[in-house]
Amino acid sequence: MPGGDAREAARVATEASRGMAFLPELPARGPGADMIGRSLGLLAEMYARVEPSGWRFGDRPGRDTRRAWSWLGEDLDALEEFTQGYEGLLKVQAVGPWTLAASVETRHGEAALSDPGAYRDLAASLTEGLSGHLADVRRRVPGAEVVLQLDEPSLTAVLRGQVRTASGYRSHRAVDRAVVESALRELVAAAGVPVTVHSCAPDVPFALLRRAGAAGISFDFALLTERDWDAFGEAAEAGTALFAGVVPGKDAPLSDPAGSVSGVRALWRRLGLAPGALGSAVAVTPSCGLAGASPAYARAALVHCAKAARSLADNPE
């Protein structure tokens, strides 16, 4: 979300996004409030600091880690204030293990992705840290049905060996798909809540994520190509929740809600899927985060998503 006002962001996140409140991230506050910094702050017994090259692991919690803890606490306090008596879905999110491994450096200055021991330790630490975080959210909002979103925008690059090294002259070796799937499966199984995996990159690996146990997959609908259609249809038929990003993440004119999801309707019809299932199978979201939008647009986009989702349910054909 845009801006740095935790209370205002929590108010919008609980009022505008009908049906699924969420814990906002406010990266404009600086390092530690960004998606990578916040998730590093969730790690158990692992710490990182900001270097000129980006986030790097350190031996002890420093200023950047304490700042991440402080901002997360502020955001949780604000969420708790605006969810008194709340009952319903509540989404919290964290960067998944593979995007995190591609985004934080070991002490030697290369991405944790380059060291199998480092990314195994990172995945285990993230799993433990998320367990505590989810328990805290459930304690603060006892009526909520908590859902975890793992942000994995670098997942496809990890699978294809397209994550650049620190020098920029070469790329890290592709990680075996079985290793990627196993790490995700272990985290999903340990979460104890439904897990959705989000990627706003092209070529989302639908089948791999389903095998890893993801209850939902969130993606930029505009980036789907014909070669993704079968995987999309198989996920829909298997009961995987599909979060279709169709609303621009930055300020743009918003069409009528029904027009925003016309492409979703057309693909559903092309694949021969049951029209009556569309409204319950597909949720409507922004194409990616709203941090680059104006506050007014961010709120309008969330309201627009809710109206577009209602259009799918009321008029699936």
Rosetta silent file (secondary structure, phi, psi, omega in degrees, C-alpha in Angstrom):
SEQUENCE: MPGGDAREAARVATEASRGMAFLPELPARGPGADMIGRSLGLLAEMYARVEPSGWRFGDRPGRDTRRAWSWLGEDLDALEEFTQGYEGLLKVQAVGPWTLAASVETRHGEAALSDPGAYRDLAASLTEGLSGHLADVRRRVPGAEVVLQLDEPSLTAVLRGQVRTASGYRSHRAVDRAVVESALRELVAAAGVPVTVHSCAPDVPFALLRRAGAAGISFDFALLTERDWDAFGEAAEAGTALFAGVVPGKDAPLSDPAGSVSGVRALWRRLGLAPGALGSAVAVTPSCGLAGASPAYARAALVHCAKAARSLADNPE
SCORE:     score description
SCORE:     0.000 S_00000001
   1 L     0.000  154.588 -179.605    0.000    0.000    0.000 S_00000001
   2 L   -79.547  163.968  173.570    1.170    3.608   -0.550 S_00000001
   3 L    82.175 -171.098 -177.402    2.220    6.084    2.121 S_00000001
   4 L  -133.799   12.707 -178.305    3.460    5.577    5.645 S_00000001
   5 L   -93.014  103.690 -175.477    0.346    5.896    7.839 S_00000001
   6 H   -63.587  -39.040 -177.715   -0.235    2.468    9.397 S_00000001
   7 H   -68.201  -42.834  179.077   -3.655    3.335   10.813 S_00000001
   8 H   -65.793  -40.284  179.006   -4.998    4.710    7.535 S_00000001
   9 H   -63.947  -40.798  179.279   -3.645    1.714    5.611 S_00000001
  10 H   -65.844  -38.409  178.812   -5.265   -0.685    8.091 S_00000001
  11 H   -62.276  -45.838  178.855   -8.559    1.162    7.823 S_00000001
  12 H   -65.164  -40.695 -176.948   -8.553    0.877    4.025 S_00000001
  13 H   -65.919  -25.472  179.758   -7.408   -2.754    4.165 S_00000001
  14 H   -96.925  -23.900 -176.180  -10.332   -3.708    6.375 S_00000001
  15 H   -98.858  -38.629 -172.142  -13.034   -1.507    4.834 S_00000001
  16 L   -85.846  -31.677 -176.291  -12.335   -1.384    1.097 S_00000001
  17 L   -92.146   79.690 -173.691  -11.356   -4.991    0.392 S_00000001
  18 L   -62.487  128.672  176.342  -14.718   -6.592    1.013 S_00000001
  19 L    97.059  -23.691  178.589  -14.540  -10.244    1.950 S_00000001
  20 E  -150.704   95.158  173.527  -10.811  -10.432    2.666 S_00000001
  21 E   -69.054  164.154 -179.922   -9.121   -7.954    4.978 S_00000001
  22 E  -150.892  158.638  175.519   -5.327   -7.890    4.916 S_00000001
  23 L   -87.644  112.981 -175.207   -2.269   -6.749    6.835 S_00000001
  24 L   -72.672  154.458  166.183   -0.770   -3.914    4.740 S_00000001
  25 L  -111.247  139.543 -177.976    2.883   -3.406    3.875 S_00000001
  26 L  -125.922   77.505 -173.711    4.082    0.203    3.565 S_00000001
  27 H   -65.940  -16.779 -179.685    7.459    0.113    1.791 S_00000001
  28 H   -63.613  -16.891  178.882    7.623    3.908    1.403 S_00000001
  29 H   -70.046  -20.608  176.848    8.821    4.066    5.024 S_00000001
  30 L   118.788 -174.730 -178.303   12.168    2.657    3.911 S_00000001
  31 L   -54.574  132.996 -176.115   14.339   -0.433    4.430 S_00000001
  32 L   104.026  -24.471  174.236   12.693   -2.852    6.803 S_00000001
  33 L  -101.594  -12.984  175.982    9.215   -1.906    5.626 S_00000001
  34 L   -70.465  164.643 -174.250    9.869   -3.222    2.098 S_00000001
  35 H   -61.728  -38.435  179.545    8.738   -6.744    1.270 S_00000001
  36 H   -70.666  -48.062 -178.610   12.240   -8.223    1.536 S_00000001
  37 H   -61.692  -41.866  178.930   13.142   -6.391    4.737 S_00000001
  38 H   -61.668  -45.152 -177.228    9.867   -7.235    6.435 S_00000001
  39 H   -68.951  -35.036  174.224   10.218  -10.921    5.634 S_00000001
  40 H   -63.233  -32.963  176.796   13.835  -10.980    6.783 S_00000001
  41 H   -68.611  -17.178  178.181   12.564   -9.515   10.041 S_00000001
  42 L   -84.845  -13.356 -174.959   10.303  -12.554   10.440 S_00000001
  43 L   -62.466  147.768  177.014   13.199  -15.024   10.339 S_00000001
  44 L   -94.688  118.561  175.666   13.955  -17.078   13.436 S_00000001
  45 L    61.143   25.293  171.014   17.541  -16.704   14.675 S_00000001
  46 L  -134.750  142.896 -173.336   18.746  -15.215   11.383 S_00000001
  47 E  -137.321  155.895 -179.587   19.360  -11.515   10.821 S_00000001
  48 E  -142.662  158.627  178.366   20.192   -9.205    7.939 S_00000001
  49 E  -135.626  163.402  179.635   21.322   -5.643    7.395 S_00000001
  50 E   -89.086  126.600  173.721   21.293   -3.224    4.500 S_00000001
  51 E  -114.553  168.407  176.981   24.536   -2.869    2.543 S_00000001
  52 L   -53.818  -29.894 -179.159   25.142   -0.730   -0.584 S_00000001
  53 L   -86.788   -8.910 -178.476   24.453   -3.853   -2.653 S_00000001
  54 E   131.562 -157.141 -179.480   21.240   -4.719   -0.808 S_00000001
  55 E   -77.954  137.600  179.788   20.267   -6.971    2.093 S_00000001
  56 E  -140.123  141.767  178.423   23.014   -9.176    3.564 S_00000001
  57 E   -65.534  144.660  175.911   23.025  -11.666    6.413 S_00000001
  58 E  -132.176  179.387 -174.972   24.748  -10.645    9.634 S_00000001
  59 L   -86.126  -22.605 -173.727   25.573  -12.239   12.975 S_00000001
  60 L  -148.798  160.678  178.880   23.178  -10.288   15.185 S_00000001
  61 L   -68.638  126.470  178.163   20.116   -8.055   14.946 S_00000001
  62 L  -111.908 -161.365 -176.578   21.132   -4.521   14.035 S_00000001
  63 H   -59.206  -41.184 -176.177   19.337   -1.274   13.347 S_00000001
  64 H   -67.478  -39.538  177.444   17.688   -2.528   10.162 S_00000001
  65 H   -66.058  -44.994 -179.922   16.282   -5.658   11.816 S_00000001
  66 H   -63.636  -33.843  177.580   15.000   -3.700   14.808 S_00000001
  67 H   -67.238  -40.417  177.166   13.379   -1.226   12.450 S_00000001
  68 H   -62.024  -43.492  177.959   11.618   -4.079   10.606 S_00000001
  69 H   -61.000  -44.210 -177.135   10.367   -5.453   13.936 S_00000001
  70 H   -63.462  -46.177 -178.867    9.138   -2.034   15.015 S_00000001
  71 H   -67.001  -38.081  177.191    7.219   -1.333   11.810 S_00000001
  72 H   -62.969  -42.782  178.030    5.643   -4.782   11.787 S_00000001
  73 H   -61.085  -41.161  178.026    4.519   -4.246   15.373 S_00000001
  74 H   -62.484  -42.016 -179.639    3.043   -0.868   14.436 S_00000001
  75 H   -67.723  -38.897  178.740    1.168   -2.418   11.506 S_00000001
  76 H   -67.294  -39.284  177.139   -0.158   -5.269   13.652 S_00000001
  77 H   -61.284  -43.254  179.818   -1.350   -2.838   16.324 S_00000001
  78 H   -65.495  -42.617  178.396   -3.215   -0.831   13.680 S_00000001
  79 H   -60.835  -44.518 -179.753   -4.749   -3.953   12.171 S_00000001
  80 H   -59.772  -39.516  179.891   -5.877   -5.129   15.594 S_00000001
  81 H   -60.438  -40.655 -174.352   -7.537   -1.759   16.225 S_00000001
  82 H   -93.513    4.817  179.106   -9.610   -1.950   13.041 S_00000001
  83 L  -120.168   22.610  175.802  -10.551   -5.636   13.320 S_00000001
  84 L   -59.869  121.421 -179.017  -12.272   -5.621   16.700 S_00000001
  85 L    77.527    5.674 -176.749  -15.026   -8.214   16.383 S_00000001
  86 L   -69.031  137.689  172.350  -13.982   -9.052   12.834 S_00000001
  87 L  -133.178  126.770 -179.014  -14.961  -12.442   11.445 S_00000001
  88 E   147.181 -171.442 -178.130  -13.878  -13.513    7.990 S_00000001
  89 E   -72.548  140.312  178.166  -10.822  -14.009    5.838 S_00000001
  90 E  -137.692  117.824 -176.902   -7.652  -12.151    6.793 S_00000001
  91 E   -97.775  130.124  167.936   -4.593  -12.255    4.525 S_00000001
  92 E  -119.413  156.305 -174.963   -1.061  -11.817    5.755 S_00000001
  93 E  -139.323  156.713  176.613    1.900  -12.077    3.427 S_00000001
  94 E  -152.127  156.048  175.521    5.598  -12.760    3.355 S_00000001
  95 E   -71.437  134.597 -179.272    8.202  -13.241    0.681 S_00000001
  96 L   -70.545  168.018 -172.238    8.571  -16.911   -0.161 S_00000001
  97 H   -63.732  -30.806 -174.805   11.825  -18.813    0.401 S_00000001
  98 H   -82.435  -38.810  173.930   13.033  -18.713   -3.209 S_00000001
  99 H   -67.537  -36.295  177.367   12.541  -15.024   -3.868 S_00000001
 100 H   -64.824  -42.587  179.515   14.089  -14.346   -0.473 S_00000001
 101 H   -65.412  -27.790  177.972   17.085  -16.563   -1.319 S_00000001
 102 H   -82.217  -11.428 -170.407   17.504  -14.648   -4.587 S_00000001
 103 H  -114.085   -9.228 -179.869   17.318  -11.279   -2.809 S_00000001
 104 E  -121.400  140.747 -176.740   19.581  -11.553    0.245 S_00000001
 105 E   -94.795  148.996  168.097   23.341  -12.048    0.201 S_00000001
 106 L   -74.697  177.159  179.548   25.460  -14.326    2.319 S_00000001
 107 L   -62.405  -18.343 -178.883   28.440  -12.824    4.136 S_00000001
 108 L   -88.067   -2.018  173.911   30.490  -13.517    0.985 S_00000001
 109 L    92.245    4.332  175.449   28.401  -11.140   -1.093 S_00000001
 110 L  -109.690  157.480 -179.120   26.528  -13.602   -3.303 S_00000001
 111 E   -58.659  144.916  177.146   22.841  -14.449   -3.155 S_00000001
 112 H   -57.042  -22.603  177.777   21.861  -17.160   -0.686 S_00000001
 113 H   -58.321  -25.893 -176.445   20.554  -18.942   -3.767 S_00000001
 114 H   -77.928  -10.050 -173.305   24.156  -19.826   -4.649 S_00000001
 115 L  -125.878  107.728 -178.489   24.638  -21.909   -1.483 S_00000001
 116 H   -55.115  -38.094  177.742   22.381  -24.955   -0.910 S_00000001
 117 H   -64.647  -39.088 -179.540   23.120  -24.895    2.807 S_00000001
 118 H   -66.559  -43.669 -177.885   22.230  -21.216    3.019 S_00000001
 119 H   -76.082  -24.455  172.806   18.884  -21.554    1.276 S_00000001
 120 H   -67.738  -44.617  178.450   17.975  -24.629    3.320 S_00000001
 121 H   -63.012  -39.884  179.551   18.704  -22.715    6.532 S_00000001
 122 H   -62.803  -45.537 -179.767   16.780  -19.718    5.200 S_00000001
 123 H   -62.792  -41.525  179.497   13.716  -21.826    4.369 S_00000001
 124 H   -66.384  -40.454  179.268   13.758  -23.474    7.802 S_00000001
 125 H   -66.685  -40.610  178.247   14.135  -20.120    9.562 S_00000001
 126 H   -64.419  -42.339  179.237   11.321  -18.587    7.528 S_00000001
 127 H   -59.434  -45.618  179.774    9.043  -21.537    8.301 S_00000001
 128 H   -66.697  -43.588 -179.013    9.666  -21.165   12.030 S_00000001
 129 H   -64.832  -39.310  178.670    9.315  -17.394   11.977 S_00000001
 130 H   -65.879  -33.792  178.389    6.064  -17.511   10.046 S_00000001
 131 H   -59.584  -44.596  177.785    4.624  -19.963   12.547 S_00000001
 132 H   -67.277  -39.561 -179.911    5.115  -17.423   15.323 S_00000001
 133 H   -63.368  -45.988 -179.396    3.830  -14.563   13.168 S_00000001
 134 H   -64.620  -37.815  177.512    0.645  -16.407   12.234 S_00000001
 135 H   -63.632  -38.640  178.147    0.031  -17.331   15.866 S_00000001
 136 H   -64.490  -42.736  179.150    0.369  -13.644   16.813 S_00000001
 137 H   -63.400  -43.678  179.495   -2.126  -12.619   14.124 S_00000001
 138 H   -63.702  -35.343  177.991   -4.627  -15.245   15.279 S_00000001
 139 H   -67.031  -40.626 -178.170   -4.258  -14.039   18.870 S_00000001
 140 H   -73.083  -33.743 -177.240   -4.845  -10.425   17.875 S_00000001
 141 L  -127.570   75.105 -170.555   -7.808  -11.178   15.579 S_00000001
 142 L   -64.371  -21.415 -179.824   -9.368  -14.326   17.043 S_00000001
 143 L   -86.261   -2.441 -173.617  -12.408  -14.314   14.743 S_00000001
 144 E   -83.663  148.221  167.190  -10.351  -14.292   11.560 S_00000001
 145 E   -98.120  100.072 -171.633   -9.750  -17.123    9.130 S_00000001
 146 E   -77.600  136.534  175.778   -6.096  -16.398    8.409 S_00000001
 147 E  -123.808  135.415  178.650   -4.694  -16.972    4.930 S_00000001
 148 E  -102.016  128.650  172.748   -0.977  -16.738    4.149 S_00000001
 149 E  -106.573  125.142  173.573    0.239  -15.285    0.860 S_00000001
 150 E   -99.080  120.001  177.942    3.784  -16.123   -0.187 S_00000001
 151 E   -86.115  117.673 -177.841    5.190  -13.589   -2.648 S_00000001
 152 L  -129.731   57.651 -179.467    7.417  -15.392   -5.142 S_00000001
 153 L   -65.380  -21.074 -179.157    8.049  -12.984   -8.053 S_00000001
 154 L   -95.289    4.077 -173.052   11.526  -14.478   -8.620 S_00000001
 155 H   -59.595  -46.399 -179.322   10.377  -18.096   -8.668 S_00000001
 156 H   -62.716  -39.719  178.423   10.412  -18.497  -12.440 S_00000001
 157 H   -64.534  -36.618  177.333   13.873  -16.904  -12.653 S_00000001
 158 H   -64.001  -43.806 -178.646   15.131  -19.322   -9.982 S_00000001
 159 H   -68.222  -29.175 -176.058   13.789  -22.294  -11.917 S_00000001
 160 H   -97.752   -1.359 -177.725   15.306  -21.062  -15.188 S_00000001
 161 L    70.081   39.540 -177.019   18.705  -20.003  -13.879 S_00000001
 162 L  -111.661   10.054  177.021   18.057  -16.336  -14.648 S_00000001
 163 L   -83.573  121.093 -174.960   18.987  -14.767  -11.291 S_00000001
 164 E   -74.210  147.612  174.891   22.067  -12.639  -11.902 S_00000001
 165 L   -75.609  174.284 -178.220   25.194  -12.903   -9.766 S_00000001
 166 L   -60.440  -35.367 -179.047   26.597   -9.923   -7.873 S_00000001
 167 L   -72.859  -24.180 -177.369   28.953   -9.102  -10.742 S_00000001
 168 L    82.176   -1.871 -176.413   26.099   -9.170  -13.252 S_00000001
 169 L   -88.980  -15.111  178.287   28.239  -11.096  -15.721 S_00000001
 170 L  -147.539  179.424 -179.469   26.608  -14.465  -15.202 S_00000001
 171 E  -120.073  152.665  174.782   23.584  -16.096  -13.632 S_00000001
 172 L   -68.512  147.383  179.739   23.195  -18.470  -10.752 S_00000001
 173 L   -60.211  143.324  177.141   22.588  -22.073  -11.710 S_00000001
 174 L   -61.428  140.239  176.128   18.938  -23.107  -11.957 S_00000001
 175 L   -87.117  136.653 -178.908   17.645  -24.864   -8.859 S_00000001
 176 L   -56.089  136.908 -176.849   16.187  -28.300   -9.488 S_00000001
 177 H   -59.398  -35.549  179.718   12.384  -28.199   -9.686 S_00000001
 178 H   -65.683  -36.241  178.475   12.075  -31.029   -7.169 S_00000001
 179 H   -68.761  -43.390  178.319   14.146  -29.058   -4.637 S_00000001
 180 H   -60.528  -48.676 -178.130   12.057  -25.926   -5.206 S_00000001
 181 H   -62.179  -42.088 -178.295    8.815  -27.866   -4.857 S_00000001
 182 H   -62.692  -43.582 -179.508    9.988  -29.681   -1.718 S_00000001
 183 H   -64.084  -41.468  178.277   10.940  -26.470    0.097 S_00000001
 184 H   -66.455  -41.183 -178.860    7.597  -24.884   -0.733 S_00000001
 185 H   -61.891  -42.147 -179.721    5.696  -28.014    0.267 S_00000001
 186 H   -64.408  -40.541  179.114    7.371  -28.124    3.678 S_00000001
 187 H   -67.234  -44.269 -179.709    6.589  -24.471    4.348 S_00000001
 188 H   -61.216  -43.500 -178.558    2.975  -24.830    3.192 S_00000001
 189 H   -65.073  -34.917 -177.096    2.458  -27.921    5.338 S_00000001
 190 H   -80.065  -17.882 -173.786    3.917  -26.216    8.417 S_00000001
 191 H   -64.437  -36.819  179.972    1.886  -23.014    8.028 S_00000001
 192 L    76.815    5.597  176.913   -1.300  -24.536    9.400 S_00000001
 193 L  -137.657  161.470  175.463   -3.430  -22.139    7.318 S_00000001
 194 L   -59.891  139.658 -177.967   -4.363  -22.032    3.615 S_00000001
 195 E  -119.664  129.232  172.137   -1.456  -20.714    1.546 S_00000001
 196 E  -109.711  138.600  176.934   -1.675  -18.733   -1.676 S_00000001
 197 E  -108.005  128.990 -177.501    1.424  -18.138   -3.782 S_00000001
 198 E  -112.423  135.076  170.526    1.641  -14.854   -5.667 S_00000001
 199 E  -145.598  126.446  176.594    3.816  -14.013   -8.646 S_00000001
 200 L  -100.001   21.136  176.362    3.382  -11.039  -10.937 S_00000001
 201 L   -96.860  163.739  175.755    6.052  -12.418  -13.302 S_00000001
 202 L   -68.676  164.321  172.192    5.371  -14.292  -16.552 S_00000001
 203 L    56.996   51.513  176.109    5.196  -18.090  -16.741 S_00000001
 204 L   -62.794  130.144 -177.612    3.861  -18.823  -13.274 S_00000001
 205 L   -81.370   76.512 -175.578    4.474  -22.565  -12.581 S_00000001
 206 H   -52.526  -49.516 -174.237    0.858  -23.467  -11.800 S_00000001
 207 H   -64.174  -43.320  179.126    1.392  -27.239  -11.699 S_00000001
 208 H   -60.373  -43.839 -178.083    4.444  -27.055   -9.415 S_00000001
 209 H   -66.527  -37.617  176.829    2.617  -24.779   -6.976 S_00000001
 210 H   -64.877  -42.305  179.220   -0.390  -27.074   -6.889 S_00000001
 211 H   -65.138  -30.305  179.303    1.821  -30.090   -6.159 S_00000001
 212 L   -75.440   -6.889  175.146    3.469  -28.106   -3.371 S_00000001
 213 L   100.731    9.434  179.576    0.063  -27.758   -1.723 S_00000001
 214 L   -62.881  129.435  177.037   -0.860  -24.164   -2.554 S_00000001
 215 L   -78.708  -21.958 -179.652   -4.557  -23.605   -1.948 S_00000001
 216 E  -148.248  157.820  177.891   -4.487  -20.605   -4.264 S_00000001
 217 E  -132.089  128.125 -178.023   -2.366  -19.006   -6.981 S_00000001
 218 E  -113.367  134.248 -170.982   -2.240  -15.247   -7.551 S_00000001
 219 E  -156.335  162.706  174.926   -0.978  -13.863  -10.857 S_00000001
 220 E   -82.771  109.691 -174.406   -1.068  -10.999  -13.338 S_00000001
 221 H   -60.878  -32.754 -177.764   -3.815  -12.075  -15.724 S_00000001
 222 H   -65.712  -19.057 -177.952   -2.435   -9.913  -18.546 S_00000001
 223 H   -91.466   -5.010  176.291    0.769  -11.999  -18.591 S_00000001
 224 L   -66.522  137.896  174.921   -0.998  -15.298  -19.254 S_00000001
 225 L  -118.102  174.185 -177.114   -0.242  -16.716  -22.684 S_00000001
 226 H   -57.975  -32.002 -179.052   -1.854  -19.542  -24.612 S_00000001
 227 H   -72.532  -12.438  176.640    0.660  -22.016  -23.209 S_00000001
 228 H   -89.386  -12.696 -169.934   -0.619  -21.194  -19.693 S_00000001
 229 H   -62.386  -43.628 -179.000   -4.253  -21.886  -20.487 S_00000001
 230 H   -62.008  -43.832 -179.899   -4.212  -25.635  -19.843 S_00000001
 231 H   -64.006  -38.410  176.280   -2.471  -25.183  -16.493 S_00000001
 232 H   -61.239  -48.298 -179.128   -4.985  -22.470  -15.577 S_00000001
 233 H   -63.848  -41.236  178.570   -7.888  -24.750  -16.506 S_00000001
 234 H   -63.639  -39.114  177.884   -6.449  -27.723  -14.630 S_00000001
 235 H   -64.633  -42.243  179.040   -5.995  -25.575  -11.531 S_00000001
 236 H   -62.117  -45.017 -178.828   -9.579  -24.352  -11.775 S_00000001
 237 H   -67.453  -27.230 -179.906  -10.939  -27.882  -12.163 S_00000001
 238 L   -81.810   -5.253  179.224   -8.841  -29.078   -9.210 S_00000001
 239 L    89.324   11.111  175.876  -10.414  -26.461   -6.936 S_00000001
 240 L   -70.816  130.739  176.593   -7.364  -24.222   -6.630 S_00000001
 241 E   -69.370  131.847 -177.064   -8.402  -20.650   -5.825 S_00000001
 242 E  -113.151  118.832 -179.734   -7.324  -18.355   -8.664 S_00000001
 243 E  -102.604   99.837 -173.596   -6.525  -14.729   -7.845 S_00000001
 244 E   -90.097  114.802  178.000   -6.611  -12.933  -11.190 S_00000001
 245 E   -80.946  103.342 -177.100   -4.759   -9.624  -11.212 S_00000001
 246 E  -121.906  -11.687 -177.604   -6.732   -7.508  -13.673 S_00000001
 247 E   -99.740  128.757 -177.637   -6.813   -4.047  -12.075 S_00000001
 248 L   -54.392  141.940 -178.957   -3.737   -1.818  -12.689 S_00000001
 249 L   -83.629   -9.894  176.928   -1.459   -1.442   -9.667 S_00000001
 250 L  -123.364  162.292 -174.116   -0.696    2.217  -10.428 S_00000001
 251 L   -50.526  124.836  179.377   -3.010    5.144  -11.093 S_00000001
 252 L  -159.230  156.686  175.295   -4.964    4.519  -14.271 S_00000001
 253 L   -61.129  135.778  178.884   -8.514    5.031  -15.485 S_00000001
 254 L   -99.885  123.251  178.259  -10.760    2.285  -14.127 S_00000001
 255 L   -73.252 -178.269  174.904  -13.228    0.822  -16.603 S_00000001
 256 L   -66.171  148.505 -175.179  -16.595   -0.461  -15.531 S_00000001
 257 H   -54.380  -41.412 -179.954  -16.149   -3.492  -13.214 S_00000001
 258 H   -62.979  -36.492  178.620  -17.672   -5.929  -15.697 S_00000001
 259 H   -66.518  -32.657 -179.310  -15.259   -4.733  -18.382 S_00000001
 260 H   -63.136  -29.128 -176.508  -12.268   -5.352  -16.119 S_00000001
 261 L  -109.358   15.931 -179.917  -13.032   -9.072  -15.969 S_00000001
 262 H   -62.745  -36.423  178.354  -14.185   -9.582  -19.560 S_00000001
 263 H   -66.279  -36.574  177.261  -10.922  -11.363  -20.371 S_00000001
 264 H   -63.949  -46.620  178.114  -11.396  -13.733  -17.446 S_00000001
 265 H   -57.885  -44.851 -176.529  -14.918  -14.577  -18.638 S_00000001
 266 H   -63.342  -42.423  179.820  -13.677  -15.130  -22.191 S_00000001
 267 H   -67.164  -41.622  179.151  -10.895  -17.508  -21.115 S_00000001
 268 H   -57.687  -44.458 -179.649  -13.241  -19.419  -18.818 S_00000001
 269 H   -67.655  -41.259 -179.083  -15.664  -19.881  -21.694 S_00000001
 270 H   -61.469  -35.717 -177.731  -12.877  -20.829  -24.147 S_00000001
 271 L   -83.032   -3.569  177.485  -11.670  -23.566  -21.795 S_00000001
 272 L    71.911   26.269 -179.805  -15.172  -24.998  -21.463 S_00000001
 273 L   -81.093  154.300 -175.841  -15.268  -24.582  -17.688 S_00000001
 274 L   -63.047  120.490 -177.597  -18.576  -24.610  -15.841 S_00000001
 275 H   -57.205  -37.995 -176.824  -19.967  -21.049  -15.872 S_00000001
 276 H   -65.847  -17.394 -178.988  -21.560  -21.425  -12.464 S_00000001
 277 H   -88.254  -10.776 -171.890  -18.182  -22.091  -10.855 S_00000001
 278 H   -60.038  -47.982 -174.924  -16.544  -18.894  -12.083 S_00000001
 279 H   -63.849  -29.597 -179.816  -17.642  -16.604   -9.267 S_00000001
 280 H   -93.440  -15.898 -176.996  -16.427  -18.947   -6.527 S_00000001
 281 H   -92.189  -28.053 -173.293  -13.234  -20.076   -8.284 S_00000001
 282 E  -119.063  126.225  170.562  -11.758  -16.705   -9.280 S_00000001
 283 E   -99.907  155.474 -177.955  -11.022  -13.714   -7.057 S_00000001
 284 E  -111.414  130.239 -175.951  -10.229  -10.325   -8.564 S_00000001
 285 E  -137.613  169.048  166.088   -7.130   -8.410   -7.436 S_00000001
 286 E   -63.224  156.559 -177.409   -4.775   -5.661   -8.537 S_00000001
 287 L   -65.042  -30.390  173.641   -2.179   -6.920  -11.028 S_00000001
 288 L  -155.019 -158.441 -178.047    0.547   -6.460   -8.408 S_00000001
 289 L   -66.674  165.668 -178.544    1.062   -4.355   -5.288 S_00000001
 290 L  -107.438   14.990 -176.298   -0.392   -0.871   -4.850 S_00000001
 291 L   -63.505  -27.163 -178.898    2.665    0.760   -3.264 S_00000001
 292 L   -89.975    4.390 -178.783    3.271    2.866   -6.385 S_00000001
 293 L   -94.831  167.396  171.278   -0.273    4.201   -6.513 S_00000001
 294 L   -76.962  154.871  178.801   -1.757    7.280   -4.897 S_00000001
 295 H   -56.065  -41.460 -179.179   -3.716    6.630   -1.671 S_00000001
 296 H   -64.405  -42.019  179.854   -6.982    7.601   -3.346 S_00000001
 297 H   -67.191  -39.497 -179.066   -6.362    5.274   -6.278 S_00000001
 298 H   -57.939  -45.652  178.318   -5.341    2.391   -3.990 S_00000001
 299 H   -64.158  -45.197 -179.385   -8.651    2.580   -2.169 S_00000001
 300 H   -61.667  -37.557 -179.584  -10.593    2.955   -5.429 S_00000001
 301 H   -65.072  -40.502  179.348   -8.768   -0.051   -6.930 S_00000001
 302 H   -66.657  -41.533  176.689   -9.718   -2.282   -3.995 S_00000001
 303 H   -63.112  -41.384  179.828  -13.358   -1.213   -4.195 S_00000001
 304 H   -62.243  -41.203  178.532  -13.262   -1.802   -7.957 S_00000001
 305 H   -59.053  -44.126 -179.840  -11.884   -5.329   -7.424 S_00000001
 306 H   -62.378  -42.191  179.448  -14.782   -6.162   -5.111 S_00000001
 307 H   -67.004  -38.928  179.346  -17.323   -4.888   -7.640 S_00000001
 308 H   -66.257  -38.560  177.714  -15.635   -6.801  -10.485 S_00000001
 309 H   -63.716  -40.738  177.705  -15.684  -10.006   -8.435 S_00000001
 310 H   -63.321  -36.411  177.221  -19.387   -9.516   -7.799 S_00000001
 311 H   -61.756  -41.260  177.899  -19.884   -9.097  -11.544 S_00000001
 312 H   -61.974  -41.213 -178.238  -18.237  -12.488  -12.153 S_00000001
 313 H   -69.886  -39.907 -175.982  -20.505  -14.131   -9.611 S_00000001
 314 H   -80.217  -31.528 -176.580  -23.686  -12.481  -10.852 S_00000001
 315 L  -134.554   70.704 -175.446  -22.978  -12.730  -14.584 S_00000001
 316 L   -65.347  -20.259 -178.972  -20.550  -15.587  -15.245 S_00000001
 317 L  -109.974    0.000    0.000  -21.425  -15.679  -18.936 S_00000001
